[in-house]
Each structure stands twice: as structure tokens, then as C-alpha cells.
Amino acid sequence: MACHAAGVAGAPRVGDKEAWTDRIAQGSELLYEHAIVGYQGASGYMPPKGGFAHLSDDDVKAAVDFMVSESE
């Protein structure tokens, strides 16, 4: 979540409702997939598991859920 706290490399900042609206509209499953396996988008790069390969998929999903809840 460090990148999302600071908005590093195009990461949408936690709490920035405008930046998260379209992402949230895509649904949780797609957000989970992008966070777990990584994603290259027009505005930046999401490394798999945020660069922390030791995290479980459930850990990553919990982080996504937290960021979404803070950004709705």
C-alpha cells in the first residue's frame, strides 16, 4: 500500500474518490487479479502483489478491500 499512500508511479491514492471510481466500477475480482498478478495500464504499473511476493492472495485481497472502502 506504500505506493497508494503516496501516489507513486501512477498509483491511485487511497481516499481519492475520483481516481478510484472507474477502477471500483470494474469489480472486485478484476481489482484482485490486477493486484495479485500485476497490471500495466495507461497511467502506471502495478507489480504483482505490490512487489511483496511473500504475501498471500488473501493478504492482497484484504489490502484491496481496505483501499476500496477508504476510496468509495
N, C-alpha and C positions, 0 to 999 in steps of 0.2 A: 504494500500500500504506500510505500515511501514515494514512489513516482506520482501517485494520485493525490498525495497530500500537498506536493509542491507543483504539480502540473508539468513534470519533466517529460521531455521528448513527445509532447503532444498528448500526454495522458490527461483525461478529463479530471479536473479537481473534484474531490469529494465535496458535495454540497452545492456544486454548480449546476443548478436545475436545467439551465439552458443547454449546457454541454451534454447532459445525461438523457434528456428527453427522448431523442431519436434512438439512442442505444437501448434504453429501457423498453421502448416500444417493440424492439426486436425479440424480446422474450428472454426469460432466464436461461433456457437451455443454450441459446446461441451465445449469450454472455459467458456462461460457464465454459463452453467449448473454446471460445477465444482466449479466456483466461488460462485454461489448462493446457491447450496445445499451442497457443501463441497466435498472433494475428498481425498482418501488415496492412494498415489502412492508409487512406489518403493523408490523414493528419498525424500519423505516427506508428510506432511499433510496440506491440505488447509481447514481450518474451514469454515463452512457456512458463507457467507458474510464477510469473513476475521475476524470473531468474533464480528462483529458490526451488530447485529440483527436489529437495528433500520434503517439501510439503505434500501432504496427501491431497487427492482430489477434493475430499470433503473440507479440508482446510481452505482451499482456494474458493470453493463454493461459498463457504461462510464469509470470507472476505468480500466476495462479490455481493452477497446478500446485504452485508453491512453497508457497503458503499451505495448500493441502490436505495436502501432505506434512508440514508442520510441525504440522498440527492433527488428524491421524488418531490 
